[in-house]
């Protein structure tokens, strides 16, 4: 991913990308967690779509549960 592109992303999306990559979670698995398509995750990570409040809430829930598990 281009650094300049990453800097323009919403902070929530930046956190999502970093969390996903740190845990080697593929886009398809994250899409399943958030009940969206893989294309939606791709669009978020490219700055073409924002993270909706309900998606953010689900993401935070998964981040907390998977972070505490190790």
Biopython code that builds the backbone (N, CA, C, O; Angstrom):
import numpy as np
from Bio.PDB.StructureBuilder import StructureBuilder

atoms = [
    (1, "UNK", "N", (0.849, -1.186, 0.000)),
    (1, "UNK", "CA", (0.000, 0.000, 0.000)),
    (1, "UNK", "C", (0.888, 1.241, 0.000)),
    (1, "UNK", "O", (1.884, 1.301, 0.721)),
    (2, "UNK", "N", (0.537, 2.185, -0.777)),
    (2, "UNK", "CA", (1.269, 3.431, -0.881)),
    (2, "UNK", "C", (1.126, 4.232, 0.414)),
    (2, "UNK", "O", (0.017, 4.406, 0.919)),
    (3, "UNK", "N", (2.234, 4.711, 0.943)),
    (3, "UNK", "CA", (2.210, 5.457, 2.201)),
    (3, "UNK", "C", (1.344, 6.704, 2.095)),
    (3, "UNK", "O", (0.592, 7.017, 3.019)),
    (4, "UNK", "N", (1.442, 7.424, 0.970)),
    (4, "UNK", "CA", (0.619, 8.630, 0.799)),
    (4, "UNK", "C", (-0.865, 8.292, 0.819)),
    (4, "UNK", "O", (-1.681, 9.032, 1.370)),
    (5, "UNK", "N", (-1.195, 7.172, 0.214)),
    (5, "UNK", "CA", (-2.585, 6.732, 0.198)),
    (5, "UNK", "C", (-3.055, 6.419, 1.628)),
    (5, "UNK", "O", (-4.158, 6.800, 2.018)),
    (6, "UNK", "N", (-2.219, 5.730, 2.396)),
    (6, "UNK", "CA", (-2.565, 5.356, 3.765)),
    (6, "UNK", "C", (-2.820, 6.589, 4.620)),
    (6, "UNK", "O", (-3.744, 6.598, 5.434)),
    (7, "UNK", "N", (-2.024, 7.611, 4.447)),
    (7, "UNK", "CA", (-2.162, 8.836, 5.242)),
    (7, "UNK", "C", (-3.501, 9.532, 5.021)),
    (7, "UNK", "O", (-3.978, 10.234, 5.913)),
    (8, "UNK", "N", (-4.107, 9.356, 3.873)),
    (8, "UNK", "CA", (-5.370, 10.024, 3.561)),
    (8, "UNK", "C", (-6.587, 9.283, 4.113)),
    (8, "UNK", "O", (-7.694, 9.820, 4.104)),
    (9, "UNK", "N", (-6.388, 8.055, 4.593)),
    (9, "UNK", "CA", (-7.508, 7.247, 5.067)),
    (9, "UNK", "C", (-8.031, 7.734, 6.419)),
    (9, "UNK", "O", (-7.316, 8.370, 7.194)),
    (10, "UNK", "N", (-9.280, 7.421, 6.669)),
    (10, "UNK", "CA", (-9.919, 7.685, 7.949)),
    (10, "UNK", "C", (-9.159, 6.929, 9.043)),
    (10, "UNK", "O", (-8.683, 5.819, 8.807)),
    (11, "UNK", "N", (-9.041, 7.517, 10.234)),
    (11, "UNK", "CA", (-8.302, 6.886, 11.326)),
    (11, "UNK", "C", (-8.845, 5.509, 11.682)),
    (11, "UNK", "O", (-8.066, 4.602, 11.977)),
    (12, "UNK", "N", (-10.151, 5.333, 11.659)),
    (12, "UNK", "CA", (-10.740, 4.027, 11.968)),
    (12, "UNK", "C", (-10.323, 2.976, 10.954)),
    (12, "UNK", "O", (-10.065, 1.828, 11.313)),
    (13, "UNK", "N", (-10.258, 3.363, 9.703)),
    (13, "UNK", "CA", (-9.852, 2.430, 8.659)),
    (13, "UNK", "C", (-8.366, 2.111, 8.801)),
    (13, "UNK", "O", (-7.961, 0.967, 8.594)),
    (14, "UNK", "N", (-7.562, 3.088, 9.146)),
    (14, "UNK", "CA", (-6.135, 2.844, 9.381)),
    (14, "UNK", "C", (-5.949, 1.810, 10.488)),
    (14, "UNK", "O", (-5.147, 0.885, 10.358)),
    (15, "UNK", "N", (-6.699, 1.976, 11.578)),
    (15, "UNK", "CA", (-6.613, 1.020, 12.690)),
    (15, "UNK", "C", (-7.052, -0.365, 12.249)),
    (15, "UNK", "O", (-6.444, -1.365, 12.631)),
    (16, "UNK", "N", (-8.113, -0.424, 11.442)),
    (16, "UNK", "CA", (-8.612, -1.703, 10.940)),
    (16, "UNK", "C", (-7.548, -2.399, 10.095)),
    (16, "UNK", "O", (-7.304, -3.594, 10.263)),
    (17, "UNK", "N", (-6.923, -1.666, 9.202)),
    (17, "UNK", "CA", (-5.887, -2.232, 8.335)),
    (17, "UNK", "C", (-4.722, -2.739, 9.165)),
    (17, "UNK", "O", (-4.255, -3.861, 8.970)),
    (18, "UNK", "N", (-4.254, -1.920, 10.085)),
    (18, "UNK", "CA", (-3.103, -2.303, 10.906)),
    (18, "UNK", "C", (-3.418, -3.529, 11.748)),
    (18, "UNK", "O", (-2.606, -4.448, 11.848)),
    (19, "UNK", "N", (-4.608, -3.538, 12.358)),
    (19, "UNK", "CA", (-5.021, -4.672, 13.188)),
    (19, "UNK", "C", (-5.102, -5.938, 12.334)),
    (19, "UNK", "O", (-4.622, -6.995, 12.743)),
    (20, "UNK", "N", (-5.703, -5.834, 11.158)),
    (20, "UNK", "CA", (-5.864, -6.985, 10.269)),
    (20, "UNK", "C", (-4.516, -7.534, 9.831)),
    (20, "UNK", "O", (-4.303, -8.746, 9.840)),
    (21, "UNK", "N", (-3.612, -6.653, 9.452)),
    (21, "UNK", "CA", (-2.303, -7.087, 8.975)),
    (21, "UNK", "C", (-1.438, -7.638, 10.102)),
    (21, "UNK", "O", (-0.710, -8.609, 9.897)),
    (22, "UNK", "N", (-1.506, -7.038, 11.285)),
    (22, "UNK", "CA", (-0.735, -7.533, 12.434)),
    (22, "UNK", "C", (-1.109, -8.961, 12.799)),
    (22, "UNK", "O", (-0.279, -9.715, 13.306)),
    (23, "UNK", "N", (-2.356, -9.331, 12.543)),
    (23, "UNK", "CA", (-2.852, -10.662, 12.897)),
    (23, "UNK", "C", (-2.983, -11.592, 11.693)),
    (23, "UNK", "O", (-3.514, -12.697, 11.802)),
    (24, "UNK", "N", (-2.495, -11.131, 10.557)),
    (24, "UNK", "CA", (-2.551, -11.932, 9.324)),
    (24, "UNK", "C", (-3.971, -12.395, 9.003)),
    (24, "UNK", "O", (-4.184, -13.539, 8.600)),
    (25, "UNK", "N", (-4.925, -11.508, 9.184)),
    (25, "UNK", "CA", (-6.321, -11.812, 8.879)),
    (25, "UNK", "C", (-6.584, -11.376, 7.437)),
    (25, "UNK", "O", (-6.433, -10.199, 7.109)),
    (26, "UNK", "N", (-6.974, -12.315, 6.580)),
    (26, "UNK", "CA", (-7.258, -11.933, 5.187)),
    (26, "UNK", "C", (-8.532, -11.099, 5.085)),
    (26, "UNK", "O", (-9.399, -11.149, 5.957)),
    (27, "UNK", "N", (-8.623, -10.340, 4.011)),
    (27, "UNK", "CA", (-9.802, -9.495, 3.803)),
    (27, "UNK", "C", (-11.094, -10.296, 3.841)),
    (27, "UNK", "O", (-12.104, -9.815, 4.355)),
    (28, "UNK", "N", (-11.076, -11.498, 3.310)),
    (28, "UNK", "CA", (-12.304, -12.298, 3.268)),
    (28, "UNK", "C", (-12.781, -12.648, 4.681)),
    (28, "UNK", "O", (-13.983, -12.654, 4.948)),
    (29, "UNK", "N", (-11.852, -12.933, 5.573)),
    (29, "UNK", "CA", (-12.229, -13.255, 6.955)),
    (29, "UNK", "C", (-12.782, -12.018, 7.659)),
    (29, "UNK", "O", (-13.770, -12.107, 8.388)),
    (30, "UNK", "N", (-12.153, -10.872, 7.445)),
    (30, "UNK", "CA", (-12.650, -9.634, 8.040)),
    (30, "UNK", "C", (-14.026, -9.300, 7.483)),
    (30, "UNK", "O", (-14.904, -8.848, 8.218)),
    (31, "UNK", "N", (-14.213, -9.518, 6.199)),
    (31, "UNK", "CA", (-15.517, -9.271, 5.570)),
    (31, "UNK", "C", (-16.594, -10.124, 6.237)),
    (31, "UNK", "O", (-17.691, -9.637, 6.510)),
    (32, "UNK", "N", (-16.289, -11.375, 6.495)),
    (32, "UNK", "CA", (-17.248, -12.254, 7.168)),
    (32, "UNK", "C", (-17.560, -11.756, 8.577)),
    (32, "UNK", "O", (-18.707, -11.808, 9.019)),
    (33, "UNK", "N", (-16.546, -11.278, 9.271)),
    (33, "UNK", "CA", (-16.738, -10.760, 10.630)),
    (33, "UNK", "C", (-17.686, -9.560, 10.640)),
    (33, "UNK", "O", (-18.509, -9.411, 11.543)),
    (34, "UNK", "N", (-17.556, -8.711, 9.627)),
    (34, "UNK", "CA", (-18.328, -7.469, 9.584)),
    (34, "UNK", "C", (-19.623, -7.600, 8.782)),
    (34, "UNK", "O", (-20.383, -6.640, 8.663)),
    (35, "UNK", "N", (-19.869, -8.791, 8.234)),
    (35, "UNK", "CA", (-21.075, -9.038, 7.421)),
    (35, "UNK", "C", (-21.129, -8.130, 6.193)),
    (35, "UNK", "O", (-22.171, -7.565, 5.860)),
    (36, "UNK", "N", (-19.981, -8.007, 5.531)),
    (36, "UNK", "CA", (-19.889, -7.231, 4.294)),
    (36, "UNK", "C", (-19.144, -8.083, 3.269)),
    (36, "UNK", "O", (-18.644, -9.159, 3.597)),
    (37, "UNK", "N", (-19.073, -7.608, 2.046)),
    (37, "UNK", "CA", (-18.338, -8.337, 1.011)),
    (37, "UNK", "C", (-16.846, -8.014, 1.078)),
    (37, "UNK", "O", (-16.423, -7.029, 1.683)),
    (38, "UNK", "N", (-16.083, -8.867, 0.447)),
    (38, "UNK", "CA", (-14.640, -8.623, 0.348)),
    (38, "UNK", "C", (-14.379, -7.334, -0.433)),
    (38, "UNK", "O", (-13.439, -6.599, -0.132)),
    (39, "UNK", "N", (-15.212, -7.068, -1.428)),
    (39, "UNK", "CA", (-15.076, -5.829, -2.199)),
    (39, "UNK", "C", (-15.272, -4.610, -1.306)),
    (39, "UNK", "O", (-14.610, -3.589, -1.491)),
    (40, "UNK", "N", (-16.175, -4.716, -0.341)),
    (40, "UNK", "CA", (-16.400, -3.602, 0.586)),
    (40, "UNK", "C", (-15.153, -3.340, 1.420)),
    (40, "UNK", "O", (-14.767, -2.186, 1.606)),
    (41, "UNK", "N", (-14.518, -4.395, 1.924)),
    (41, "UNK", "CA", (-13.282, -4.237, 2.705)),
    (41, "UNK", "C", (-12.207, -3.601, 1.828)),
    (41, "UNK", "O", (-11.509, -2.685, 2.261)),
    (42, "UNK", "N", (-12.079, -4.082, 0.615)),
    (42, "UNK", "CA", (-11.104, -3.520, -0.317)),
    (42, "UNK", "C", (-11.369, -2.039, -0.557)),
    (42, "UNK", "O", (-10.444, -1.226, -0.551)),
    (43, "UNK", "N", (-12.623, -1.696, -0.766)),
    (43, "UNK", "CA", (-12.975, -0.288, -0.993)),
    (43, "UNK", "C", (-12.671, 0.567, 0.231)),
    (43, "UNK", "O", (-12.226, 1.706, 0.090)),
    (44, "UNK", "N", (-12.902, 0.042, 1.419)),
    (44, "UNK", "CA", (-12.565, 0.790, 2.639)),
    (44, "UNK", "C", (-11.064, 1.029, 2.709)),
    (44, "UNK", "O", (-10.612, 2.135, 3.003)),
    (45, "UNK", "N", (-10.298, -0.020, 2.436)),
    (45, "UNK", "CA", (-8.846, 0.078, 2.548)),
    (45, "UNK", "C", (-8.230, 0.950, 1.458)),
    (45, "UNK", "O", (-7.093, 1.401, 1.599)),
    (46, "UNK", "N", (-8.961, 1.190, 0.383)),
    (46, "UNK", "CA", (-8.483, 2.082, -0.677)),
    (46, "UNK", "C", (-9.064, 3.486, -0.555)),
    (46, "UNK", "O", (-8.796, 4.347, -1.393)),
    (47, "UNK", "N", (-9.861, 3.717, 0.491)),
    (47, "UNK", "CA", (-10.424, 5.045, 0.716)),
    (47, "UNK", "C", (-11.656, 5.354, -0.111)),
    (47, "UNK", "O", (-12.059, 6.513, -0.199)),
    (48, "UNK", "N", (-12.257, 4.354, -0.712)),
    (48, "UNK", "CA", (-13.433, 4.572, -1.555)),
    (48, "UNK", "C", (-14.739, 4.417, -0.778)),
    (48, "UNK", "O", (-15.812, 4.725, -1.296)),
    (49, "UNK", "N", (-14.648, 3.940, 0.463)),
    (49, "UNK", "CA", (-15.842, 3.758, 1.292)),
    (49, "UNK", "C", (-15.453, 3.914, 2.748)),
    (49, "UNK", "O", (-14.387, 3.466, 3.170)),
    (50, "UNK", "N", (-16.322, 4.548, 3.509)),
    (50, "UNK", "CA", (-16.066, 4.734, 4.941)),
    (50, "UNK", "C", (-16.607, 3.545, 5.735)),
    (50, "UNK", "O", (-17.468, 2.799, 5.268)),
    (51, "UNK", "N", (-16.088, 3.397, 6.917)),
    (51, "UNK", "CA", (-16.554, 2.396, 7.861)),
    (51, "UNK", "C", (-17.817, 2.932, 8.520)),
    (51, "UNK", "O", (-17.786, 3.993, 9.144)),
    (52, "UNK", "N", (-18.918, 2.217, 8.389)),
    (52, "UNK", "CA", (-20.192, 2.658, 8.963)),
    (52, "UNK", "C", (-20.199, 2.401, 10.473)),
    (52, "UNK", "O", (-19.472, 1.534, 10.958)),
    (53, "UNK", "N", (-21.021, 3.156, 11.219)),
    (53, "UNK", "CA", (-21.036, 3.001, 12.683)),
    (53, "UNK", "C", (-21.286, 1.563, 13.151)),
    (53, "UNK", "O", (-20.629, 1.101, 14.084)),
    (54, "UNK", "N", (-22.214, 0.860, 12.525)),
    (54, "UNK", "CA", (-22.497, -0.514, 12.949)),
    (54, "UNK", "C", (-21.335, -1.451, 12.616)),
    (54, "UNK", "O", (-21.086, -2.412, 13.344)),
    (55, "UNK", "N", (-20.632, -1.179, 11.532)),
    (55, "UNK", "CA", (-19.461, -1.969, 11.169)),
    (55, "UNK", "C", (-18.322, -1.679, 12.143)),
    (55, "UNK", "O", (-17.594, -2.585, 12.551)),
    (56, "UNK", "N", (-18.179, -0.423, 12.504)),
    (56, "UNK", "CA", (-17.145, -0.048, 13.461)),
    (56, "UNK", "C", (-17.389, -0.734, 14.806)),
    (56, "UNK", "O", (-16.448, -1.224, 15.431)),
    (57, "UNK", "N", (-18.631, -0.769, 15.246)),
    (57, "UNK", "CA", (-18.956, -1.414, 16.509)),
    (57, "UNK", "C", (-18.611, -2.902, 16.464)),
    (57, "UNK", "O", (-18.023, -3.430, 17.408)),
    (58, "UNK", "N", (-18.973, -3.584, 15.369)),
    (58, "UNK", "CA", (-18.636, -5.001, 15.211)),
    (58, "UNK", "C", (-17.127, -5.194, 15.191)),
    (58, "UNK", "O", (-16.601, -6.113, 15.818)),
    (59, "UNK", "N", (-16.436, -4.318, 14.465)),
    (59, "UNK", "CA", (-14.987, -4.408, 14.368)),
    (59, "UNK", "C", (-14.351, -4.252, 15.745)),
    (59, "UNK", "O", (-13.475, -5.035, 16.113)),
    (60, "UNK", "N", (-14.777, -3.259, 16.501)),
    (60, "UNK", "CA", (-14.219, -3.047, 17.841)),
    (60, "UNK", "C", (-14.454, -4.258, 18.733)),
    (60, "UNK", "O", (-13.584, -4.632, 19.519)),
    (61, "UNK", "N", (-15.607, -4.860, 18.614)),
    (61, "UNK", "CA", (-15.924, -6.054, 19.383)),
    (61, "UNK", "C", (-14.966, -7.195, 19.029)),
    (61, "UNK", "O", (-14.444, -7.864, 19.921)),
    (62, "UNK", "N", (-14.736, -7.419, 17.736)),
    (62, "UNK", "CA", (-13.812, -8.460, 17.305)),
    (62, "UNK", "C", (-12.384, -8.131, 17.706)),
    (62, "UNK", "O", (-11.640, -9.015, 18.132)),
    (63, "UNK", "N", (-11.995, -6.879, 17.577)),
    (63, "UNK", "CA", (-10.646, -6.483, 17.952)),
    (63, "UNK", "C", (-10.400, -6.780, 19.425)),
    (63, "UNK", "O", (-9.352, -7.316, 19.785)),
    (64, "UNK", "N", (-11.353, -6.437, 20.269)),
    (64, "UNK", "CA", (-11.224, -6.697, 21.707)),
    (64, "UNK", "C", (-11.150, -8.190, 21.994)),
    (64, "UNK", "O", (-10.290, -8.638, 22.753)),
    (65, "UNK", "N", (-12.047, -8.958, 21.390)),
    (65, "UNK", "CA", (-12.093, -10.389, 21.684)),
    (65, "UNK", "C", (-10.830, -11.115, 21.169)),
    (65, "UNK", "O", (-10.296, -11.986, 21.855)),
    (66, "UNK", "N", (-10.367, -10.760, 19.988)),
    (66, "UNK", "CA", (-9.184, -11.429, 19.435)),
    (66, "UNK", "C", (-7.900, -10.926, 20.059)),
    (66, "UNK", "O", (-6.919, -11.668, 20.112)),
    (67, "UNK", "N", (-7.871, -9.695, 20.531)),
    (67, "UNK", "CA", (-6.679, -9.163, 21.181)),
    (67, "UNK", "C", (-6.455, -9.847, 22.523)),
    (67, "UNK", "O", (-5.319, -10.168, 22.873)),
    (68, "UNK", "N", (-7.522, -10.071, 23.273)),
    (68, "UNK", "CA", (-7.385, -10.686, 24.578)),
    (68, "UNK", "C", (-7.070, -12.180, 24.487)),
    (68, "UNK", "O", (-6.477, -12.746, 25.406)),
    (69, "UNK", "N", (-7.461, -12.812, 23.396)),
    (69, "UNK", "CA", (-7.189, -14.228, 23.214)),
    (69, "UNK", "C", (-5.726, -14.485, 22.845)),
    (69, "UNK", "O", (-5.209, -15.583, 23.050)),
    (70, "UNK", "N", (-5.088, -13.491, 22.316)),
    (70, "UNK", "CA", (-3.686, -13.658, 21.970)),
    (70, "UNK", "C", (-3.513, -13.509, 20.528)),
    (70, "UNK", "O", (-2.393, -13.615, 20.026)),
]
sb = StructureBuilder()
sb.init_structure("model")
sb.init_model(0)
sb.init_chain("A")
sb.init_seg("    ")
for serial, (resi, resn, name, xyz) in enumerate(atoms, 1):
    if name == "N":
        sb.init_residue(resn, " ", resi, " ")
    sb.init_atom(name, np.array(xyz, "f"), 0.0, 1.0, " ", f" {name:<3s}", serial, name[0])
structure = sb.get_structure()
